[in-house]
Amino acid sequence: MKFILGKKSHMIEYFSEDGKVKAATVIAALPVTVTQVKTKEKDGYTAIQVGALPTKESRISKPKLGHLKGLEAFKHLSEVRIPEGETHERGEKMDVSVFEKGDTISVSGITKAKGFQGVVKRHGFAGGPRSHGQKHSEREPGSIGGGLRTRVPKAMRMAGRMGGEIVTVSNLKILEVIAEENLIVISGAVPGRRGTVLEITGK
């Protein structure tokens, strides 16, 4: 299992070998340390927990410091499932060198939070007509159901909090790996704003 954490840096135009322009995202890879190995016998599934972004011990809670005893104080912890039979040890380090150009990866991160939004922005509603008797209902949702069942159906698309959710984008390609600068160039867009911590998983 290939896995690394990274921070979203910026987007660029990438020119491929055949001269075509592709939208690409530059990610600053974060070297990670295995902080816990989970086994099927003890935990019910196989996984590893990794830590990144070392910080001062005074900025970490006492329970977390106890969990990281013997290791650095990491600001960010993340967990990834691994296949049965794959072996890792606590304290093992991983960096950007686990990936190669052309690898297919999945990227998970928290999307940009946009606050409370209406149905036009949140769900793509067309809204009402702009004229012919309309006054203040251009962006209103309209009816949310008939009078037969006096309740609001589940999953009704309405106004509400938008964004700030964990999203995974799959089948992205690695265009370049710049190991000396800990940078990865990935085809397409990934979730989040600049500085968002991303989980990059290879196949």
N, C-alpha and C positions, 0 to 999 in steps of 0.2 A: 504494500500500500504506500503510494507516494502522497505525502502530506506536508504542508507548510502553511504558516500564517503570513499575512502581508498587509501593508497599508496602501490603500488606493492613493496614487500620486496624481496623475493627470491623464488626459486623452491626447492622442496624436494622430496624424495621418501617416500610415505605414505603406511604403512602396515595396511591393513584392518583386521577386526576380523577373516576372514577366511584365513588369511596369504598371501593374494595376494598383490603384490606391484603395487601402482598407482602413476603416476606423479601428483604432487599437487603444488599449488601456495600458498604461505603465504602472506596475505595482512594485513597491519597495518591499522585498521579502524580509521577514523577520526570522532570524535564527531561533529555533525552539529547542527546548530541553524536555525530555520525557520525565514527568513528575509522578506518574502513577501508571501501573500496568494492571488492567482488569482482566480476570480470567473467568471462564464459564463455571468452574467449580465454586469459586468464591462469590462472584458477582452476578452470575447468570448469563453473561455475555462476554465476548472478548473485545477489548478496546484499549486505547492508550489515551492518557491525559497529558497534554503538553503545556508548557508555560512559555510566555514571551514577554518582552518589555520589562527588563529588570528595573527595580526601583529601590528606594530606601526601605529598610525594615520597619521604620516608624510609620510608614504609610500603609502598612498591611495589617489586617486584623490578627489578633492572637491565634484564633483557630486556624486561619490560613497559614500563619507562620509555622504552626505545629505540623500542618500537613506537608509543608515544604522543607521540613527539617533536613539539614545537610545539603540543601540546594540554595540557589539564589532566591531572593524575594521577587516573585514575578507579579506584575500588575494584571496580566491577562492569562486566564486558563481556558483551554478548549479541549474537547474530547472528540475522538474519531474512532469509529468501529474499524476493526481489522479482521481479516480472515483467520479462521482457526488454524493453528499451526505456525502462524507468523510470530516470531520471537522478537521482543524488545526488552531493554533493561532500563531501570530507573536511573536517570542521569545521562542517558544517551542523548547525543546532540544531532540535530538535523538542520540542514541549510538548503539554499537554493540549488545546490549541485545534484539533488535527487531528481530534478526535472531536466528534460532535454527539449531542444527545438522540435516541434511537430507533435508533442504529446497532446492528448485530448484530456481536458480537465473539466471539473465542475467548480464553480465559485459561489460561496455563500456569504451573505452579509446583510446588514440592516439597511433598508431603503431610507431615502430622505423622508423625514417627517414633515407633513404639510399642514398639520392641525385640522381643525373642523372645516370640512368642505361640503359644498352642495352636490346635488346629484349630477349636474352637468359636468363638473370637473372630476368628481369621484367615479361616476359610472358611465359617463359619455352620453347622458340623455340629450335629446335634441332641444328640449324646451318647447314652449308654446309659440304660436305665431306672433310676430312683432306688431301686427296691426289687426284691424277688423274686430274691434270690441275688446281687445286685450288692454289691460291697464298696468298691472303690476305683476303679472304671472309669466313673464318670458322665461324665467329659469326655475319655475316651480315644478315639483315632481308629478303633479296631477293626481288622479285617483289611485288609492292603494288597495282597492278591492270593493266588491259589492256589499249589499246589506244582508245577504243570506247567512253568512257566518260572521258573527259580531266579534271578530278578532283580527289582528294583523298577522298574515301568514309568516311562517318562519322564512328567514333569508330574504325578506323584502328589501330591495335596494332603496336605501334612503340616505339622507345626509348624515355625516358622522366623521369620526376621526380617520384621517387618511395617511397612509405611509407609516414609517417606523416599524416595519415588519421584517422578519427574517425571510429572505428570498434566495433561492438557489438557481443559478443559470448554468445549464449543462451543455456539453459538447462544444466547448470553446477550445481553440487551438493556441498553443504557445508558438509565437512567431520568433521570439528571440529570448535567450537567457544570457544576461550579462553578469557572470558570476563575480567578477572583481568588484562590481558596484552593488551586488545583491539586488539586481533589478530583473523583472520578468515583463516581457511585452506580450499581451494577450489580445487575440482578435475580438472585436466587438466591445460591448459595454458591460459593466459589472454593477451590482447594486451599491448605493450609498454615495456620500459626498466625499470630497478629498479628506484623507485621514481616517476613513472608515477601516476598521480591522476586518480582514477577509479571511475565510478559510478556503484554501486551494487544495483540492483533492484530485489526484491523478488516477487513471484506470490501470 
